Amino acid sequence: MLKIVESPDPLLNQIAEPCDLKDKSLKKLAKQMERTMYATDGVGIAAPQVGVLKRLIVIDVSPEDVRDPLVLVNPEILELDGEPETDEEGCLSCPGVTVPITRKPWARVKFFDLDGQEWEIEGDGLLGRCLQHEIDHLNGITLFESASPRERIKALKAYEEAKRMGAKPGDTSTEARKVR
């Protein structure tokens, strides 16, 4: 399993470089990211979250008993639509907290697969939110930068407390840690 880079590591605020579609090491990296995502109960992970500044994400919003990962190389948001909705988001790089984030509910994204084939995907609900969240990571934007200023202050305080209590990637609260 790869080590997850946690906030406030400055690497998380850097813009990731485009992937070379001929780079054969991307398949190995994507597989390692997939394993790390599943091991930490995530639904998405971006390469910068494992210390690699490449534009590569892995997403799986399938039901819990199904594994159907989607690997997106050089993803790019083409369109966002709908009335903005606020919902709680967690992040593997910000363990122990969830933060209310306002996003448009529908996203259309252009990307390449690991064979260099170009695709488009569109989705709403969890998929739309996850696509936006992971692409934010590629642009150096964490959960905290996505929050409103008021929510950011509350979330950073909660995050300090969660870290103090030993929150690990995959934890969305510190309640489980209290009884361990």
N, CA and C of each residue as an Amber inpcrd file, in Angstrom:
protein
   540
   0.8360000  -1.1790000   0.0000000   0.0000000   0.0000000   0.0000000
   0.8830000   1.2450000   0.0000000   0.4760000   2.2320000  -0.7880000
   1.2100000   3.4900000  -0.8410000   0.8860000   4.3400000   0.3870000
   1.8310000   5.1800000   0.7830000   1.6080000   6.0940000   1.9050000
   0.8140000   7.2940000   1.4020000  -0.2130000   7.6520000   2.1550000
  -1.0360000   8.7930000   1.7780000  -0.4370000  10.0700000   2.3610000
  -0.2820000  11.0620000   1.4950000   0.2210000  12.3770000   1.8980000
  -0.9280000  13.0970000   2.6070000  -0.6530000  13.5990000   3.8020000
  -1.7060000  14.2490000   4.5790000  -1.4790000  15.7540000   4.6780000
  -2.5880000  16.4800000   4.7240000  -2.5490000  17.9180000   4.9280000
  -1.9010000  18.1940000   6.2830000  -1.0500000  19.1850000   6.3900000
  -0.8230000  20.3310000   5.5130000   0.3990000  20.1840000   4.6090000
   0.7620000  18.9870000   4.1860000   1.9230000  18.8110000   3.3220000
   1.7880000  19.7190000   2.0880000   2.7990000  20.5740000   1.8220000
   2.6990000  21.5210000   0.6960000   2.5850000  20.8420000  -0.6680000
   2.9450000  19.5920000  -0.7660000   2.8060000  18.8680000  -2.0370000
   1.3460000  18.8680000  -2.4950000   0.4280000  18.8230000  -1.5340000
  -0.9970000  18.7870000  -1.8690000  -1.4890000  20.0820000  -2.5020000
  -0.7220000  21.1530000  -2.4030000  -1.1200000  22.4350000  -2.9870000
  -0.3720000  22.7510000  -4.2760000   0.3080000  21.7510000  -4.8340000
   1.0030000  21.9410000  -6.1090000   0.1400000  21.4130000  -7.2460000
   0.2960000  22.0040000  -8.4020000  -0.4380000  21.5620000  -9.5900000
   0.2970000  20.3800000 -10.2140000  -0.4510000  19.3070000 -10.4630000
   0.1280000  18.0920000 -11.0370000   0.4240000  18.2780000 -12.5230000
   1.4640000  17.6040000 -12.9680000   1.8850000  17.6530000 -14.3780000
   1.0800000  16.6570000 -15.2150000   0.8230000  16.9640000 -16.4750000
   0.1520000  15.9930000 -17.3460000   0.9700000  14.7070000 -17.4650000
   0.2620000  13.6000000 -17.5860000   0.9120000  12.3010000 -17.7680000
   1.2800000  12.1280000 -19.2370000   2.3890000  11.4650000 -19.4750000
   2.7680000  11.0280000 -20.8160000   1.9710000   9.7560000 -21.0800000
   1.1130000   9.7770000 -22.0810000   0.2380000   8.6350000 -22.3460000
   1.0000000   7.3730000 -22.7320000   2.2670000   7.5010000 -23.0670000
   3.0870000   6.3350000 -23.4190000   3.8520000   5.7900000 -22.2150000
   3.7050000   6.4180000 -21.0620000   4.4220000   6.0230000 -19.8480000
   3.8290000   4.7250000 -19.3060000   4.5660000   3.6360000 -19.4610000
   4.0940000   2.3140000 -19.0390000   3.9900000   2.1820000 -17.5210000
   4.6670000   3.0500000 -16.7600000   4.6170000   2.9640000 -15.2980000
   3.2770000   3.4440000 -14.7410000   2.4560000   4.0810000 -15.5710000
   1.1580000   4.5630000 -15.1030000   0.2490000   3.4070000 -14.6790000
   0.3290000   2.2780000 -15.3750000  -0.5140000   1.1240000 -15.0300000
  -0.1820000   0.6170000 -13.6330000   1.1110000   0.5310000 -13.3280000
   1.5230000   0.0690000 -11.9980000   1.0860000   1.0700000 -10.9320000
   1.2860000   2.3580000 -11.1910000   0.8860000   3.3880000 -10.2450000
  -0.6210000   3.3470000 -10.0150000  -1.4090000   3.2270000 -11.0880000
  -2.8710000   3.1780000 -10.9590000  -3.2940000   1.9850000 -10.1190000
  -2.6710000   0.8270000 -10.3130000  -3.0020000  -0.3780000  -9.5370000
  -2.6610000  -0.1740000  -8.0640000  -1.5190000   0.4500000  -7.7890000
  -1.1320000   0.7290000  -6.3960000  -2.0930000   1.7440000  -5.7630000
  -2.4790000   2.7370000  -6.5180000  -3.4390000   3.7290000  -6.0110000
  -4.7840000   3.0590000  -5.7150000  -5.2030000   2.1740000  -6.6000000
  -6.4570000   1.4450000  -6.4150000  -6.4120000   0.6420000  -5.1060000
  -5.3320000  -0.1100000  -4.9010000  -5.1930000  -0.9020000  -3.6580000
  -5.2390000  -0.0010000  -2.4280000  -4.5510000   1.1310000  -2.5030000
  -4.5090000   2.0690000  -1.3780000  -5.8940000   2.6490000  -1.1140000
  -6.6040000   2.9950000  -2.1670000  -7.9550000   3.5390000  -2.0310000
  -8.8780000   2.5380000  -1.3370000  -8.8480000   1.2900000  -1.7930000
  -9.7110000   0.2780000  -1.1940000  -9.3080000  -0.0240000   0.2570000
  -8.0160000  -0.0610000   0.5320000  -7.5410000  -0.3730000   1.8840000
  -7.9450000   0.6930000   2.9000000  -8.2000000   1.9130000   2.4140000
  -8.5710000   3.0090000   3.3110000 -10.0500000   3.3880000   3.1540000
 -10.8230000   2.5290000   2.5010000 -12.2630000   2.7430000   2.3030000
 -12.5850000   4.0400000   1.5800000 -11.7160000   4.4480000   0.6560000
 -11.9700000   5.6440000  -0.1390000 -12.8100000   5.3170000  -1.3570000
 -13.3720000   6.3630000  -1.9790000 -14.0940000   6.2020000  -3.2480000
 -13.3450000   6.8920000  -4.3810000 -12.2430000   7.5580000  -4.0370000
 -11.4210000   8.2200000  -5.0410000 -10.0660000   8.5600000  -4.4520000
  -9.0800000   8.6210000  -5.3430000  -7.7250000   8.9860000  -4.9220000
  -7.0110000   9.6060000  -6.1210000  -6.2390000  10.6340000  -5.8420000
  -5.4770000  11.3250000  -6.8880000  -3.9930000  11.0860000  -6.6440000
  -3.2100000  11.0310000  -7.7130000  -1.7760000  10.7490000  -7.5980000
  -1.0560000  11.6740000  -6.6090000  -1.3680000  12.9740000  -6.5550000
  -0.6810000  13.8000000  -5.5590000  -0.9000000  13.3240000  -4.1200000
  -2.0000000  12.6350000  -3.8740000  -2.2710000  12.1270000  -2.5300000
  -1.3340000  10.9930000  -2.1310000  -0.6340000  10.4320000  -3.1010000
   0.3670000   9.3990000  -2.7980000   1.7590000   9.9020000  -3.1760000
   1.8990000  11.2170000  -3.2740000   3.2060000  11.8260000  -3.4760000
   3.6900000  11.8990000  -4.9040000   2.8140000  11.6920000  -5.8730000
   3.1950000  11.7170000  -7.2870000   2.4500000  12.8580000  -7.9720000
   3.1850000  13.8430000  -8.4510000   2.5600000  15.0210000  -9.0770000
   2.2490000  14.7640000 -10.5500000   1.3680000  13.8060000 -10.7770000
   0.8900000  13.4560000 -12.1150000  -0.6220000  13.5720000 -12.1310000
  -1.1730000  13.8630000 -13.3000000  -2.6200000  14.0330000 -13.4490000
  -3.2680000  12.6630000 -13.6890000  -3.4300000  11.9320000 -12.6020000
  -3.9810000  10.5720000 -12.6270000  -4.8770000  10.4030000 -11.4150000
  -6.1010000   9.9230000 -11.6480000  -7.0000000   9.6370000 -10.5370000
  -7.6430000   8.2690000 -10.7170000  -8.0480000   7.6890000  -9.5990000
  -8.7910000   6.4300000  -9.5860000 -10.0510000   6.6870000  -8.7690000
 -11.1970000   6.2710000  -9.3130000 -12.4900000   6.4770000  -8.6690000
 -13.2610000   5.1610000  -8.6970000 -13.9760000   4.8760000  -7.6110000
 -14.9080000   3.7510000  -7.6020000 -16.0700000   4.1030000  -6.6840000
 -17.1890000   4.4570000  -7.2680000 -18.3810000   4.7950000  -6.4980000
 -19.4310000   3.6830000  -6.6100000 -18.9800000   2.4720000  -6.9390000
 -19.8630000   1.3120000  -7.0350000 -20.3900000   0.9410000  -5.6510000
 -21.4580000   0.1350000  -5.5990000 -21.9050000  -0.3660000  -4.2980000
 -20.7520000  -1.0840000  -3.5730000 -20.8240000  -1.1310000  -2.2480000
 -19.7140000  -1.6630000  -1.4460000 -19.2740000  -3.0740000  -1.8280000
 -20.2020000  -3.9180000  -2.2730000 -19.8480000  -5.3060000  -2.5780000
 -19.3350000  -5.4920000  -4.0080000 -19.1970000  -4.3890000  -4.7490000
 -18.7250000  -4.4420000  -6.1400000 -17.4810000  -3.5680000  -6.2640000
 -16.4790000  -4.0710000  -6.9850000 -15.2950000  -3.2510000  -7.2720000
 -15.2320000  -3.0200000  -8.7740000 -15.3410000  -1.7600000  -9.1440000
 -15.3330000  -1.3760000 -10.5550000 -14.5880000  -0.0510000 -10.6910000
 -13.2510000  -0.1030000 -10.4820000 -12.4890000   1.1470000 -10.5000000
 -12.4050000   1.7620000 -11.8940000 -12.3950000   3.0750000 -11.9110000
 -12.2490000   3.8410000 -13.1360000 -10.9610000   4.6480000 -13.0120000
 -10.0570000   4.4600000 -13.9580000  -8.7910000   5.1840000 -13.9650000
  -8.8910000   6.2890000 -15.0110000  -8.6140000   7.5180000 -14.5830000
  -8.6850000   8.6670000 -15.4790000  -7.3070000   9.3060000 -15.5660000
  -6.7570000   9.3360000 -16.7680000  -5.4590000   9.9490000 -17.0310000
  -5.7160000  11.3180000 -17.6600000  -5.0510000  12.3330000 -17.1310000
  -5.2050000  13.7140000 -17.6220000  -6.6630000  14.1510000 -17.7140000
  -7.4520000  13.9180000 -16.6320000  -8.8580000  14.3220000 -16.6860000
  -9.0080000  15.8360000 -16.7110000 -10.0570000  16.2580000 -17.3880000
 -10.3200000  17.6940000 -17.5390000 -11.8310000  17.9120000 -17.4880000
 -12.2740000  18.7840000 -16.5950000 -13.6980000  19.0880000 -16.5120000
 -14.0940000  19.9100000 -17.7280000 -15.1010000  19.4130000 -18.4510000
 -15.6090000  20.1160000 -19.6250000 -16.8120000  20.9750000 -19.2780000
 -17.6290000  20.4760000 -18.3330000 -18.8590000  21.1830000 -18.0150000
 -19.3440000  20.7780000 -16.6310000 -19.8750000  21.7560000 -15.9130000
 -20.5570000  21.5360000 -14.6360000 -21.9490000  22.1230000 -14.7820000
 -22.9550000  21.4810000 -14.1690000 -24.3110000  21.9860000 -14.3430000
 -25.1430000  21.6910000 -13.1030000 -26.2290000  22.4480000 -12.9840000
 -27.1840000  22.2430000 -11.9080000 -27.0390000  23.2820000 -10.8160000
 -28.0640000  23.3390000  -9.9730000 -28.0340000  24.2390000  -8.8190000
 -27.0060000  23.7170000  -7.8300000 -26.0980000  24.5640000  -7.3630000
 -25.0980000  24.1090000  -6.4000000 -25.7450000  23.4540000  -5.1820000
 -25.1230000  22.3470000  -4.7420000 -25.5900000  21.5880000  -3.5840000
 -24.4550000  21.4780000  -2.5830000 -24.8080000  21.5530000  -1.3140000
 -23.8200000  21.4170000  -0.2540000 -23.9770000  20.0390000   0.3780000
 -22.8470000  19.3300000   0.5100000 -22.8560000  18.0110000   1.1340000
 -21.5220000  17.8110000   1.8450000 -21.5180000  16.9060000   2.8010000
 -20.3010000  16.5980000   3.5420000 -19.3520000  15.7900000   2.6610000
 -18.0740000  16.1740000   2.6600000 -17.0490000  15.4160000   1.9490000
 -15.9360000  15.0720000   2.9200000 -15.4410000  13.8560000   2.7800000
 -14.2480000  13.4400000   3.4970000 -13.1130000  13.3520000   2.5020000
 -11.8970000  13.1540000   3.0080000 -10.7310000  13.0850000   2.1340000
  -9.6610000  12.2300000   2.7960000  -9.0510000  11.3420000   2.0310000
  -7.9900000  10.5030000   2.5750000  -6.8120000  11.3250000   3.0820000
  -6.5980000  12.5100000   2.5140000  -5.4830000  13.3650000   2.9290000
  -5.8360000  14.2870000   4.0980000  -7.0750000  14.2530000   4.5230000
  -7.5420000  15.0760000   5.6490000  -8.3440000  14.1740000   6.5960000
  -7.6990000  13.1840000   7.1950000  -8.4300000  12.1920000   7.9840000
  -9.0700000  12.7680000   9.2390000 -10.2000000  12.1490000   9.5940000
 -10.8650000  12.4730000  10.8420000 -11.9290000  13.5410000  10.7490000
 -12.1180000  14.1330000   9.5680000 -13.1230000  15.1920000   9.4280000
 -13.9140000  15.0120000   8.1370000 -15.1200000  15.5420000   8.1590000
 -15.8730000  15.7750000   6.9270000 -16.1830000  17.2700000   6.9140000
 -16.2970000  17.8200000   5.7210000 -16.4590000  19.2610000   5.5620000
 -17.5990000  19.5120000   4.5780000 -18.5230000  20.4300000   4.9020000
 -19.5630000  20.7640000   3.9300000 -18.9670000  21.5490000   2.7560000
 -19.1270000  20.9860000   1.5700000 -18.5860000  21.5920000   0.3510000
 -19.7460000  21.8070000  -0.6210000 -19.7880000  22.9730000  -1.2370000
 -20.8230000  23.2930000  -2.2160000 -20.2590000  23.0780000  -3.6160000
 -20.9540000  22.2460000  -4.3690000 -20.5500000  21.9470000  -5.7500000
 -21.7910000  21.8470000  -6.6210000 -21.5940000  22.0520000  -7.9220000
 -22.6660000  21.7550000  -8.8750000 -22.8010000  20.2290000  -8.9010000
 -24.0250000  19.7160000  -9.0390000 -24.2310000  18.2750000  -8.8920000
 -23.8280000  17.4210000 -10.0960000 -23.6470000  18.0230000 -11.2640000
 -23.3880000  17.2440000 -12.4750000 -22.0800000  17.7100000 -13.1100000
 -21.3020000  16.7210000 -13.5480000 -20.0130000  17.0320000 -14.1830000
 -19.8370000  16.1780000 -15.4340000 -19.2220000  16.7900000 -16.4420000
 -18.7940000  16.0600000 -17.6460000 -17.2920000  16.2520000 -17.7520000
 -16.5780000  15.1180000 -17.8720000 -15.1190000  15.1180000 -17.8220000
 -14.5560000  14.3590000 -19.0170000 -13.5300000  14.9400000 -19.6300000
 -12.7750000  14.2840000 -20.7020000 -11.5280000  13.6850000 -20.0550000
 -11.1440000  12.4720000 -20.4700000  -9.9520000  11.8290000 -19.9210000
  -9.4390000  10.7800000 -20.9000000  -8.2730000  10.2560000 -20.5860000
  -7.6960000   9.1410000 -21.3440000  -7.6530000   7.9280000 -20.4270000
  -7.7950000   6.7340000 -21.0290000  -7.6040000   5.5220000 -20.2350000
  -6.1280000   5.1420000 -20.2860000  -5.7760000   4.0480000 -19.6340000
  -4.3660000   3.6490000 -19.5560000  -3.7940000   3.1690000 -20.8860000
  -4.6680000   2.9590000 -21.8770000  -4.2040000   2.5770000 -23.2120000
  -4.1030000   3.7770000 -24.1470000  -4.3650000   4.9880000 -23.6170000
  -4.2560000   6.1970000 -24.4260000  -5.5090000   6.5570000 -25.2020000
  -6.5920000   5.8140000 -24.9740000  -7.8640000   6.0800000 -25.6490000
  -8.5830000   7.2370000 -24.9530000  -9.1070000   8.1960000 -25.7250000
  -9.8250000   9.3260000 -25.1440000 -11.2860000   8.9670000 -24.8970000
 -11.8150000   9.4110000 -23.7450000 -13.1880000   9.1360000 -23.3350000
 -13.7980000  10.3850000 -22.7130000 -15.1120000  10.3390000 -22.5570000
 -15.8270000  11.3280000 -21.7510000 -16.7240000  10.5650000 -20.8010000
 -16.8680000  11.1150000 -19.5970000 -17.7850000  10.5450000 -18.6180000
 -18.5960000  11.6830000 -18.0560000 -19.8500000  11.4000000 -17.7560000
 -20.6590000  12.3900000 -17.0860000 -21.3670000  11.7110000 -15.9380000
 -21.5770000  12.4660000 -14.8850000 -22.2380000  11.8830000 -13.7320000
 -22.7150000  12.9330000 -12.7710000 -23.7000000  12.5270000 -11.9790000
 -24.1970000  13.4000000 -10.9220000 -24.0720000  12.6420000  -9.6020000
 -24.6380000  13.2100000  -8.5600000 -24.5710000  12.5570000  -7.2620000
 -23.1320000  12.3500000  -6.8220000 -22.8710000  11.1800000  -6.2480000
 -21.5450000  10.8870000  -5.7250000 -20.4840000  10.9050000  -6.8300000
 -20.7990000  10.3900000  -8.0130000 -19.8170000  10.3930000  -9.1000000
 -19.4550000  11.8220000  -9.5010000 -20.4550000  12.6810000  -9.6820000
 -20.1840000  14.0750000 -10.0540000 -19.3370000  14.7750000  -9.0130000
 -19.6510000  14.5550000  -7.7590000 -18.9100000  15.1750000  -6.6500000
 -17.4920000  14.6190000  -6.5840000 -17.3530000  13.3160000  -6.7420000
 -16.0370000  12.6670000  -6.6550000 -15.1210000  13.1220000  -7.7960000
 -15.6690000  13.2240000  -8.9940000 -14.8630000  13.7020000 -10.1220000
 -14.3030000  15.0920000  -9.8160000 -15.1600000  15.9800000  -9.3120000
 -14.7170000  17.3450000  -9.0090000 -13.6930000  17.3600000  -7.8820000
 -13.9260000  16.5610000  -6.8350000 -13.0210000  16.5110000  -5.6840000
 -11.6280000  16.0370000  -6.1020000 -11.5640000  14.9520000  -6.8620000
 -10.2600000  14.3920000  -7.2550000  -9.5430000  15.3000000  -8.2490000
 -10.2710000  15.9190000  -9.1720000  -9.6250000  16.8470000 -10.1080000
  -9.1340000  18.0810000  -9.3560000  -9.8530000  18.4900000  -8.3100000
  -9.3340000  19.5630000  -7.4520000  -7.9340000  19.2120000  -6.9520000
  -7.7490000  17.9650000  -6.5060000  -6.4220000  17.5420000  -6.0200000
  -5.3440000  17.7520000  -7.0850000  -5.6750000  17.4890000  -8.3340000
  -4.6960000  17.6580000  -9.4150000  -4.3290000  19.1220000  -9.6140000
  -5.2110000  19.9970000  -9.1710000  -4.9990000  21.4360000  -9.3030000
  -4.5160000  22.0790000  -8.0040000  -4.0890000  21.2560000  -7.0560000
  -3.5310000  21.7640000  -5.8060000  -4.5610000  22.2830000  -4.8270000
  -5.7920000  21.8230000  -4.9630000  -6.8800000  22.2900000  -4.1030000
  -7.3140000  21.1540000  -3.1860000  -7.2170000  21.3870000  -1.8770000
  -7.6600000  20.3710000  -0.9180000  -9.0760000  20.6840000  -0.4560000
  -9.5820000  19.8000000   0.3720000 -10.8950000  19.9610000   0.9830000
 -11.0130000  21.3230000   1.6710000  -9.9470000  21.7400000   2.3320000
 -10.0020000  22.9890000   3.0840000 -10.1330000  24.2010000   2.1600000
  -9.4490000  24.1950000   1.0290000  -9.5700000  25.3140000   0.0780000
 -10.9310000  25.3140000  -0.6240000 -11.5820000  24.1560000  -0.6880000
 -12.8920000  24.0650000  -1.3340000 -14.0190000  24.5650000  -0.4380000
 -13.7630000  24.6480000   0.8580000 -14.7860000  25.0510000   1.8210000
 -14.9580000  26.5700000   1.8310000 -16.1130000  27.0050000   2.3010000
 -16.3350000  28.4380000   2.5120000 -15.3860000  28.9000000   3.6190000
 -15.0870000  30.1890000   3.6820000 -14.1590000  30.6600000   4.7220000
 -14.5830000  30.2640000   6.1420000 -15.8410000  30.3910000   6.4630000
 -16.3260000  30.0220000   7.8060000 -16.1480000  28.5220000   8.0590000
 -16.5380000  27.7040000   7.0830000 -16.4010000  26.2480000   7.2450000
 -14.9300000  25.8360000   7.2840000 -14.0770000  26.5520000   6.5460000
 -12.6410000  26.2520000   6.5410000 -12.0660000  26.4120000   7.9560000
 -12.4210000  27.4910000   8.6320000 -11.9220000  27.7260000   9.9880000
 -12.3720000  26.6030000  10.9170000 -13.6550000  26.2420000  10.8420000
 -14.1690000  25.1580000  11.6940000 -13.4870000  23.8310000  11.3480000
 -13.3350000  23.5610000  10.0550000 -12.7440000  22.2920000   9.6230000
 -11.2820000  22.1840000  10.0420000 -10.5280000  23.2720000   9.9430000
  -9.1130000  23.2300000  10.3380000  -8.9700000  22.9780000  11.8360000
  -9.8530000  23.5670000  12.6420000  -9.8300000  23.3010000  14.0880000
 -10.1690000  21.8370000  14.3600000 -11.2070000  21.3310000  13.7040000
 -11.6000000  19.9310000  13.8770000 -10.4860000  18.9950000  13.4070000
  -9.8110000  19.3780000  12.3260000  -8.7220000  18.5490000  11.8000000
  -7.5510000  18.4850000  12.7860000  -7.2120000  19.6120000  13.3870000
  -6.1440000  19.6090000  14.3960000  -6.4960000  18.6530000  15.5250000
  -7.7360000  18.6830000  15.9640000  -8.1920000  17.7910000  17.0390000
  -8.1600000  16.3290000  16.5690000  -8.6160000  16.0720000  15.3600000
  -8.6200000  14.7050000  14.8230000  -7.2000000  14.1520000  14.7360000
  -6.2660000  14.9670000  14.2720000  -4.8660000  14.5220000  14.1810000
  -4.3100000  14.2320000  15.5780000  -4.6660000  15.0910000  16.5310000
  -4.2090000  14.8950000  17.9050000  -4.7330000  13.5620000  18.4530000
  -5.9330000  13.1980000  18.0340000  -6.5490000  11.9560000  18.5010000
  -6.1070000  10.7360000  17.6830000  -5.2450000  10.9390000  16.6940000
  -4.6980000   9.8180000  15.9380000  -5.4570000   9.4220000  14.7000000
  -6.2210000  10.3240000  14.1000000  -6.9710000  10.0070000  12.8830000
  -6.0260000   9.5160000  11.7890000  -6.4690000   8.4990000  11.0770000
  -5.6990000   7.8960000   9.9790000  -6.4910000   8.0100000   8.6850000
  -5.8110000   8.0030000   7.5150000  -6.5380000   8.0560000   6.2400000
  -7.6470000   7.0070000   6.1900000  -8.8170000   7.4590000   5.8020000
  -9.9950000   6.5980000   5.7720000 -10.9540000   6.9080000   6.9040000
 -10.4560000   7.5220000   7.9890000 -11.3250000   7.9350000   9.0890000
 -12.0700000   9.1910000   8.6680000 -13.3920000   9.2000000   8.8650000
 -14.1620000  10.4040000   8.5820000 -14.6110000  11.0790000   9.8680000
 -14.2980000  10.4600000  10.9860000 -14.5350000  11.0870000  12.2850000
 -13.5530000  10.4710000  13.2650000 -13.4780000  11.0320000  14.4490000
 -12.5850000  10.4800000  15.4660000 -13.3410000   9.6250000  16.4660000
 -14.6440000   9.4600000  16.2690000 -15.4390000   8.6530000  17.2020000
 -14.9200000   7.2180000  17.3120000 -14.5840000   6.6060000  16.1740000
 -14.0820000   5.2280000  16.1970000 -12.7410000   5.1460000  16.9180000
 -11.9360000   6.1790000  16.8140000 -10.6260000   6.1970000  17.4720000
 -10.7450000   6.2590000  18.9870000 -11.8090000   6.8940000  19.4930000
 -11.9730000   7.0550000  20.9380000 -12.0840000   5.7110000  21.6430000
 -12.6920000   4.7200000  20.9950000 -12.9060000   3.4290000  21.6450000
 -11.7940000   2.4320000  21.3770000 -10.8350000   2.7640000  20.5700000
  -9.7480000   1.8440000  20.2540000  -8.6880000   1.8390000  21.3140000
